Amino acid sequence: VEHFITIWLIFGSYIFSGLRRLGAVGIFTLEFSSVFLQILQICINAPEDSRLRRPRVVEFVHRYVVLPTFIYCRFIVFPILWYSAAFESEEWLEQIERAFMPGSALVLYIFFNGLLMLIFGLNLVFFRRLLYHPLLKEMALSSSSGSPKIATNYT
């Protein structure tokens, strides 16, 4: 769902040249955060004898790399970009209103802000999942009990 919404935002921001810079920064921000999420996924899904799967490595990547970048990129930078896009779009929305028909600027404004609100809502859901991921909890429990083996069969 997030990628579908992002595609619409990319499409819209590149149609209107005033938002290209903000769109590019927004895409970079979300992708930068996603890279670290992928690294965490690599650690969790690494072979059992791999160093990457050690509970301390996974815990370090989760606590000190993934969570801070996720919070910074998606809850600090992204809302600032959202505000900037809403503020900077006033002028070109007036031009669209004059070029097309009355009310078209409001429809576009609501559409883009609605998509951005959906992405922010998805980020809240993803953050909750990231905090309470069952494999991470299990790894923490197994490291505290001294057992290095982690079950991976979830049904």
C-alpha positions as semicolon CSV with decimal commas, in nm:
position;residue;x (nm);y (nm);z (nm)
1;V;0,000;0,000;0,000
2;E;0,281;0,241;0,091
3;H;0,450;0,193;-0,246
4;F;0,123;0,251;-0,435
5;I;0,064;0,575;-0,247
6;T;0,424;0,679;-0,299
7;I;0,397;0,621;-0,674
8;W;0,099;0,859;-0,687
9;L;0,289;1,118;-0,486
10;I;0,593;1,086;-0,711
11;F;0,375;1,120;-1,019
12;G;0,201;1,426;-0,882
13;S;0,511;1,598;-0,754
14;Y;0,689;1,559;-1,086
15;I;0,393;1,695;-1,282
16;F;0,416;2,019;-1,089
17;S;0,773;2,146;-1,105
18;G;0,741;2,341;-0,779
19;L;0,731;2,018;-0,579
20;R;1,010;1,828;-0,755
21;R;1,274;1,923;-0,502
22;L;1,056;1,836;-0,205
23;G;0,942;1,516;-0,374
24;A;1,302;1,410;-0,433
25;V;1,398;1,481;-0,071
26;G;1,091;1,292;0,050
27;I;1,171;0,990;-0,164
28;F;1,532;0,994;-0,048
29;T;1,422;1,017;0,316
30;L;1,181;0,724;0,296
31;E;1,429;0,510;0,100
32;F;1,714;0,593;0,339
33;S;1,504;0,464;0,626
34;S;1,404;0,158;0,421
35;V;1,768;0,062;0,362
36;F;1,821;0,018;0,735
37;L;1,497;-0,177;0,766
38;Q;1,631;-0,409;0,495
39;I;1,957;-0,450;0,689
40;L;1,758;-0,553;0,996
41;Q;1,567;-0,801;0,782
42;I;1,896;-0,944;0,654
43;C;2,018;-0,989;1,011
44;I;1,696;-1,157;1,124
45;N;1,684;-1,392;0,824
46;A;2,055;-1,476;0,814
47;P;2,158;-1,841;0,855
48;E;2,158;-1,957;1,216
49;D;2,537;-1,988;1,231
50;S;2,594;-1,641;1,085
51;R;2,739;-1,355;1,291
52;L;2,461;-1,133;1,161
53;R;2,199;-1,343;1,337
54;R;2,356;-1,317;1,679
55;P;2,109;-1,159;1,921
56;R;2,353;-0,882;2,017
57;V;2,407;-0,784;1,652
58;V;2,034;-0,784;1,580
59;E;1,966;-0,588;1,898
60;F;2,233;-0,331;1,810
61;V;2,104;-0,287;1,454
62;H;1,746;-0,259;1,580
63;R;1,802;-0,022;1,873
64;Y;2,088;0,197;1,755
65;V;2,053;0,202;1,376
66;V;1,700;0,120;1,260
67;L;1,488;0,290;1,528
68;P;1,676;0,624;1,525
69;T;1,681;0,650;1,145
70;F;1,315;0,546;1,124
71;I;1,211;0,807;1,380
72;Y;1,426;1,082;1,228
73;C;1,337;1,019;0,864
74;R;0,970;0,934;0,900
75;F;0,859;1,137;1,202
76;I;1,082;1,445;1,182
77;V;1,197;1,503;0,822
78;F;0,883;1,374;0,649
79;P;0,638;1,603;0,839
80;I;0,867;1,901;0,771
81;L;0,857;1,818;0,401
82;W;0,481;1,777;0,421
83;Y;0,445;2,122;0,577
84;S;0,683;2,274;0,321
85;A;0,492;2,119;0,032
86;A;0,163;2,252;0,166
87;F;0,312;2,598;0,221
88;E;0,497;2,621;-0,112
89;S;0,207;2,484;-0,315
90;E;-0,023;2,782;-0,260
91;E;0,106;2,978;-0,560
92;W;0,090;2,700;-0,815
93;L;-0,249;2,590;-0,679
94;E;-0,379;2,937;-0,760
95;Q;-0,238;2,901;-1,113
96;I;-0,408;2,562;-1,153
97;E;-0,733;2,715;-1,030
98;R;-0,711;2,982;-1,300
99;A;-0,602;2,739;-1,573
100;F;-0,860;2,467;-1,515
101;M;-1,186;2,517;-1,334
102;P;-1,288;2,657;-0,997
103;G;-1,238;2,405;-0,718
104;S;-0,971;2,199;-0,898
105;A;-0,694;2,335;-0,676
106;L;-0,883;2,234;-0,363
107;V;-0,934;1,882;-0,501
108;L;-0,560;1,849;-0,574
109;Y;-0,468;1,992;-0,234
110;I;-0,698;1,749;-0,053
111;F;-0,577;1,458;-0,268
112;F;-0,206;1,517;-0,202
113;N;-0,251;1,592;0,167
114;G;-0,472;1,286;0,200
115;L;-0,202;1,067;0,047
116;L;0,061;1,219;0,273
117;M;-0,165;1,162;0,573
118;L;-0,205;0,797;0,470
119;I;0,172;0,754;0,447
120;F;0,216;0,912;0,789
121;G;-0,051;0,679;0,930
122;L;0,124;0,381;0,771
123;N;0,449;0,498;0,927
124;L;0,281;0,487;1,269
125;V;0,165;0,130;1,202
126;F;0,511;0,031;1,077
127;F;0,674;0,189;1,382
128;R;0,450;-0,008;1,618
129;R;0,532;-0,328;1,429
130;L;0,900;-0,242;1,446
131;L;0,884;-0,192;1,823
132;Y;0,691;-0,512;1,893
133;H;0,830;-0,748;1,628
134;P;0,785;-1,109;1,753
135;L;1,123;-1,231;1,624
136;L;1,304;-0,948;1,797
137;K;1,127;-1,028;2,124
138;E;1,215;-1,394;2,086
139;M;1,579;-1,312;2,012
140;A;1,596;-1,094;2,322
141;L;1,449;-1,372;2,535
142;S;1,683;-1,633;2,390
143;S;1,989;-1,414;2,448
144;S;1,891;-1,355;2,811
145;S;1,835;-1,727;2,871
146;G;2,166;-1,817;2,709
147;S;2,015;-2,025;2,431
148;P;2,149;-1,914;2,091
149;K;1,890;-2,107;1,890
150;I;1,590;-1,915;1,761
151;A;1,275;-2,081;1,633
152;T;1,163;-1,957;1,294
153;N;0,843;-2,152;1,233
154;Y;0,551;-1,915;1,285
155;T;0,203;-2,029;1,196
